[in-house]
Amino acid sequence: MRILVAGGAGFIGSAYLRRRLAAHPGDSVRVLDKLTYAGRRENLDGLDPDRVELVEGDIADRDAVGTAIEGCDAIVNFAAESHVDRSIQSPGEFIQTDVFGAFVMLEAARQAGIRYLQVSTDEVYGSIESGSFSEDSPLRPSSPYSASKAGGDLIVGAYRHTYDADALIVRGSNNYGPRQHPEKLIPLCILNALAGDPLPVYGDGMQVRNWIFVEDFCAAIDLVLQGGEAGEAYNVGGPDELPNIDAVKLILELTGRDGSLIEHVTDRPGHDRRYSLSSDKIRALGWEPGARFADGLRRTVEWYRDNEWWWAPIRSGEYRSYYQRHYGRALS
């Protein structure tokens, strides 16, 4: 197969490329990526150039998508503006990419008669006090980011219902692992701890997240692409739930730092308190998570410690200004 992977130069997309190419030696991949701050050529380092083609382009650009889809047998769409904090500051960019871009990609797939897989998030369901969301739970997004992702998901459902499109959705819980941009909690705290900078924690830090190692999420995506039923959504939750403050404390332990670096900051507006996904449906296809949080986090810390070449340009570039604006203090 030749697969069009939109957003393949991002965190989860590039992890998926590695998974797909290793598991399917005869496959090739065309990456369509806008190469924003979170989509980086460096994320494709080490991949076979004979099997990976990078096309720079926007999924909201019909011409770019029409060219990129030529000769492809399926689309996996990771492309998205994905950081909740940035969505609160600039919601329009999220609507453009996550809603209109998903429509453009889905329409191209429908016209080409190929399978389309939408990569989504647990955040479309909103917050849950107890129990876990199933695929039949109502969508109640809380932020501009989650609302934009829910919009993309609803378009997928409409295209299946109206046009009988071969389209489906995978919704993942909070991913972590190598090559994640440091605006997100886990890499932010790892890099700050390594540098001796304070670790900002929203509010009391008791927001509960269902963490999944990125390689396990990518294995689920590949399984659904191969054997998922058109029109269906599949939740993929990690094996461990814990409050953010506990994740931060474990990072401090793994980096040899102490709790004096924790700095509680004003909570995010509309911050969801707890996410939890039931993964019964994807488990019925044969998927199981491979990494418990403690082990996956250890591997992640080791990767960042060993790959300063990857993160140093980020931490000294635009991200540095963003961090100071957002948290009101400079990085060291």
For each residue, the residues with C-beta under 8 A, 3 or more apart:
1: 24 26 27 28 73 74
2: 27 28 29 30 71 72 73
3: 20 27 28 29 30 72 73 74 75 76 225
4: 29 30 32 68 69 72 74 75 76
5: 8 13 16 17 20 29 30 31 32 75 76 78
6: 13 31 32 33 59 75 76 77 78 79 105
7: 10 12 13 32 33 39 59 77 78 79 80 119
8: 5 13 14 16 17 29 31 32 33 44 54 78
9: 13 14 31 33 35 39 40 41 43 44 54
10: 7 13 14 33 38 39 40 43 78 79
11: 14 15 38 43 175 177 179 180 181 214
12: 7 15 16 78 119 172 175 214 217 218
13: 5 6 7 8 9 10 16 17 31 33 39 43 78 79
14: 8 9 10 11 17 18 43 44 179
15: 11 12 18 19 177 178 179 214 215 217 218
16: 5 8 12 13 19 20 76 78 218 221 222
17: 5 8 13 14 20 21 29 31 44 47 52
18: 14 15 21 22 47 218
19: 15 16 22 23 215 218 219 222
20: 3 5 16 17 23 24 27 29 218 222
21: 17 18 24 25 27 29 47 48 51 52
22: 18 19 25
23: 19 20 222
24: 1 20 21 27
25: 21 22
26: 1
27: 1 2 3 20 21 24 51
28: 1 2 3 50 51 52 53
29: 2 3 4 5 8 17 20 21 51 52 53
30: 2 3 4 5 53 55 68 71 72
31: 5 6 8 9 13 17 44 52 53 54 55
32: 4 5 6 7 8 55 57 59 64 65 68 79
33: 6 7 8 9 10 13 39 54 55 56 57 79
34: 39 56 57 58 59 79
35: 9 39 40 41 56
36: 39
37: 181 314 318 319
38: 10 11 82 83 181 183
39: 7 9 10 13 33 34 35 36 43
40: 9 10 35 43
41: 9 35 44 45 54
42: 45 310
43: 9 10 11 13 14 39 40 179
44: 8 9 14 17 31 41 47 52 54
45: 41 42
46:
47: 17 18 21 44 51 52
48: 21 51 52
49: 52
50: 28
51: 21 27 28 29 47 48
52: 17 21 28 29 31 44 47 48 49
53: 28 29 30 31
54: 8 9 31 33 41 44
55: 30 31 32 33 64 67 68
56: 33 34 35
57: 32 33 34 61 64 65 67 68
58: 34 61 64 97 101
59: 6 7 32 34 64 65 77 79 97 101 102 104 105
60: 96 97 100 101 104
61: 57 58 64 65 104
62: 65 66 104 108
63: 66 67
64: 32 55 57 58 59 61 67 68
65: 32 57 59 61 62 68 69 104 105 108
66: 62 63 69 70 108
67: 55 57 63 64 70
68: 4 30 32 55 57 64 65 72
69: 4 65 66 72 75 108 109 112 114
70: 66 67
71: 2 30
72: 2 3 4 30 68 69 75 112 114
73: 1 2 3 114 115
74: 1 3 4 114 115 116 117 225
75: 3 4 5 6 69 72 105 108 109 114 115 116 117
76: 3 4 5 6 16 117 119 221 225
77: 6 7 59 102 105 116 117 118 119
78: 5 6 7 8 10 12 13 16 119
79: 6 7 10 13 32 33 34 59 97 101 105
80: 7 94 97 98 101 119 148 149 152
81: 86 87 93 94 97 98 145 148
82: 38 121 145
83: 38 86 87 145 181 183 184
84: 87 88 123 143 145 146 268
85: 88 89 183 268 326
86: 81 83 89 90 93 94 145 183
87: 81 83 84 90 91 94 143 144 145 148
88: 84 85 91 143 144 268 269 270
89: 85 86
90: 86 87 93 94
91: 87 88 94 95 144 148
92: 95 96
93: 81 86 90 96 97
94: 80 81 86 87 90 91 97 98 99 144 145 148
95: 91 92 98 99 100 144 148 151
96: 60 92 93 99 100 101
97: 58 59 60 79 80 81 93 94 100 101 148
98: 80 81 94 95 101 102 145 148 149 151 152
99: 94 95 96 102 103 148 151 152 155
100: 60 95 96 97 103 104
101: 58 59 60 79 80 96 97 98 104 105 152
102: 59 77 98 99 105 106 118 151 152 155 156
103: 99 100 106 107 152 155
104: 59 60 61 62 65 100 101 107 108
105: 6 59 65 75 77 79 101 102 108 109 116
106: 102 103 109 110 116 118 155 156 159 165 167
107: 103 104 110 111 159
108: 62 65 66 69 75 104 105 111 112
109: 69 75 105 106 112 114 115 116 165 166 167
110: 106 107 113 116 159 163 165 167
111: 107 108
112: 69 72 108 109
113: 110 166
114: 69 72 73 74 75 109 166
115: 73 74 75 109 166 167 168 225 230
116: 74 75 77 105 106 109 110 156 165 166 167 168
117: 74 75 76 77 167 168 169 170 221 224 225 228
118: 77 102 106 152 153 156 167 168 169 170
119: 7 12 76 77 78 80 170 172 221
120: 124 149 152 153 169 170 171 172 233
121: 82 124 146 149 171 172
122: 125 133 171 172 173 174 210 235 237 275 276 277
123: 84 126 141 142 143 145 146 149 272 275
124: 120 121 139 141 146 149 150 153 171
125: 122 128 133 137 138 139 140 141 275
126: 123 139 140 141 142 146 272
127: 142 272 273 274 275
128: 125 131 132 133 274 275 276
129: 273 274
130:
131: 128 276
132: 128 237 276 277 278
133: 122 125 128 137 235 275 276 277 278
134: 137 235 278 280 281
135: 171 232 233 234 235 281
136:
137: 125 133 134
138: 125
139: 124 125 126 150 153 154
140: 125 126
141: 123 124 125 126 146 147 149 150
142: 123 126 127 146 147 270 272
143: 84 87 88 123 146 147 270 272
144: 87 88 91 94 95 147 148
145: 81 82 83 84 86 87 94 98 123 148 149
146: 84 121 123 124 126 141 142 143 149 150
147: 141 142 143 144 150 151
148: 80 81 87 91 94 95 97 98 99 144 145 151 152
149: 80 98 120 121 123 124 141 145 146 152 153
150: 124 139 141 146 147 153 154
151: 95 98 99 102 147 148 154 155
152: 80 98 99 101 102 103 118 120 148 149 155 156
153: 118 120 124 139 149 150 156 157 169 171 233
154: 139 150 151 157 158
155: 99 102 103 106 151 152 158 159
156: 102 106 116 118 152 153 159 160 165 167 168 169
157: 153 154 160 161 169 231
158: 154 155 161 162
159: 106 107 110 155 156 162 163 165 167
160: 156 157 163 164 165 167 168 230 231
161: 157 158 231
162: 158 159
163: 110 159 160
164: 160
165: 106 109 110 116 156 159 160 230
166: 109 113 114 115 116 230
167: 106 109 110 115 116 117 118 156 159 160 230 231
168: 115 116 117 118 156 160 224 228 229 230 231 232 233 234
169: 117 118 120 153 156 157 232 233 234
170: 117 118 119 120 220 221 224 228 233 234 236 282
171: 120 121 122 124 135 153 233 234 235 236 277
172: 12 119 120 121 122 175 212 217 220 236 237
173: 122 209 210 211 212 236 237 238 275 276 277
174: 122 209 210 211 212 238 275
175: 11 12 172 180 212 213 214 217
176: 180 184 186 187 211 212 213 214 296 297 300
177: 11 15 180 213 214 215 296 299 300 303
178: 15 214 299 300 303 304 307
179: 11 14 15 43 310
180: 11 175 176 177 184 186 187 214
181: 11 37 38 83 184 187 314 319
182: 187 188 190 191 311 314 315 319
183: 38 83 85 86 188 319 322
184: 83 176 180 181 187 188
185: 188 189 244 247 248
186: 176 180 189 190 247 251 297 300
187: 176 180 181 182 184 190 191 300 304 311
188: 182 183 184 185 191 192 199 200
189: 185 186 192 193 199 247 248 251
190: 182 186 187 193 194 251 255 300 301 304
191: 182 187 188 194 195 197 304 311 315
192: 188 189 195 196 197 198 199 200 261 331
193: 189 190 196 197 199 251 252 255 257 261
194: 190 191 255 304 305
195: 191 192 331 332
196: 192 193 257 261 332
197: 191 192 193 261 331 332
198: 192 261 262 263 329
199: 188 189 192 193 248 251 252 261 262 263
200: 188 192 263 264 265 327
201: 205 244 245 248 262 263 264 265
202: 205 207 244 264 265 266 267 268 271
203: 206 207 264 266 267 268 271
204: 245 264
205: 201 202 243 244 245 248 262 264
206: 203 243 244 245 273
207: 202 203 243 244 271 272 273 274
208: 241 242 243 244 273 274 275 276
209: 173 174 241 242 243 244 247 274 275
210: 122 173 174 237 238 240 241 275 276 277
211: 173 174 176 238 240 241 242 247 293 296
212: 172 173 174 175 176 216 217 236 237 238 239 289
213: 175 176 177 216 217 238 289 290 291 293 296 299 300
214: 11 12 15 175 176 177 178 180 217 218
215: 15 19 177 218 219 290 291
216: 212 213 219 220 236 238 289 290 291
217: 12 15 172 175 212 213 214 220 221 236
218: 12 15 16 18 19 20 214 215 221 222
219: 19 215 216 222 223 287 290
220: 170 172 216 217 223 224 234 236 282 287
221: 16 76 117 119 170 217 218 224 225 236
222: 16 19 20 23 218 219 225 226
223: 219 220 226 227 228 282 285 286 287
224: 117 168 170 220 221 227 228 234 282 285
225: 3 74 76 115 117 221 222 228
226: 222 223
227: 223 224 285
228: 117 168 170 223 224 225 232 234 285
229: 168 232
230: 115 160 165 166 167 168
231: 157 160 161 167 168
232: 135 168 169 228 229 281
233: 120 135 153 168 169 170 171
234: 135 168 169 170 171 220 224 228 281 282 285
235: 122 133 134 135 171 277 278 279 281 282
236: 170 171 172 173 212 216 217 220 221 277 279 282 287
237: 122 132 172 173 210 212 276 277 278 279
238: 173 174 210 211 212 213 216 241 289 293
239: 212 289 291 292 293
240: 210 211 292 293 294
241: 208 209 210 211 238 274 276
242: 208 209 211 246 247 293
243: 205 206 207 208 209 246 247
244: 185 201 202 205 206 207 208 209 247 248
245: 201 204 205 206 248 249 262
246: 242 243 249 250
247: 185 186 189 209 211 242 243 244 250 251 293 297
248: 185 189 199 201 205 244 245 251 252 262
249: 245 246 252 253 259 262
250: 246 247 253 254 294 297
251: 186 189 190 193 199 247 248 254 255 297 301
252: 193 199 248 249 255 257 258 259 261 262
253: 249 250 256
254: 250 251 297 298 301
255: 190 193 194 251 252 301 305
256: 253
257: 193 196 252 261
258: 252 261
259: 249 252 262
260:
261: 192 193 196 197 198 199 252 257 258
262: 198 199 201 205 245 248 249 252 259
263: 198 199 200 201
264: 200 201 202 203 204 205
265: 200 201 202 327
266: 202 203
267: 202 203 271
268: 84 85 88 202 203 271
269: 88
270: 88 142 143
271: 202 203 207 267 268
272: 123 126 127 142 143 207 275
273: 127 129 206 207 208
274: 127 128 129 207 208 209 241
275: 122 123 125 127 128 133 173 174 208 209 210 272
276: 122 128 131 132 133 173 208 210 237 241
277: 122 132 133 171 173 210 235 236 237
278: 132 133 134 235 237 281
279: 235 236 237 282 283 287 289
280: 134 283 284
281: 134 135 232 234 235 278 284 285
282: 170 220 223 224 234 235 236 279 285 287
283: 279 280 286 287 288
284: 280 281
285: 223 224 227 228 234 281 282
286: 223 283
287: 219 220 223 236 279 282 283
288: 283
289: 212 213 216 238 239 279 292
290: 213 215 216 219
291: 213 215 216 239 295 296 299
292: 239 240 289 295 296
293: 211 213 238 239 240 242 247 296 297
294: 240 250 297 298
295: 291 292 298 299
296: 176 177 211 213 291 292 293 299 300
297: 176 186 247 250 251 254 293 294 300 301
298: 254 294 295 301 302
299: 177 178 213 291 295 296 302 303
300: 176 177 178 186 187 190 213 296 297 303 304
301: 190 251 254 255 297 298 304 305
302: 298 299 305 306
303: 177 178 299 300 306 307
304: 178 187 190 191 194 300 301 307 311
305: 194 255 301 302
306: 302 303
307: 178 303 304 310 311
308: 311 312
309: 312
310: 42 179 307 313 314
311: 182 187 191 304 307 308 314 315
312: 308 309 315 316
313: 310 316 317
314: 37 181 182 310 311 317 319
315: 182 191 311 312 319 320 331
316: 312 313 320
317: 313 314 320
318: 37 321 322
319: 37 181 182 183 314 315 322 323
320: 315 316 317 323 324 330 331
321: 318 324 325
322: 183 318 319 325 326
323: 319 320 326 327 330 331
324: 320 321 327 328 329 330 331
325: 321 322 328
326: 85 322 323
327: 200 265 323 324
328: 324 325
329: 198 324
330: 320 323 324
331: 192 195 197 315 320 323 324
332: 195 196 197
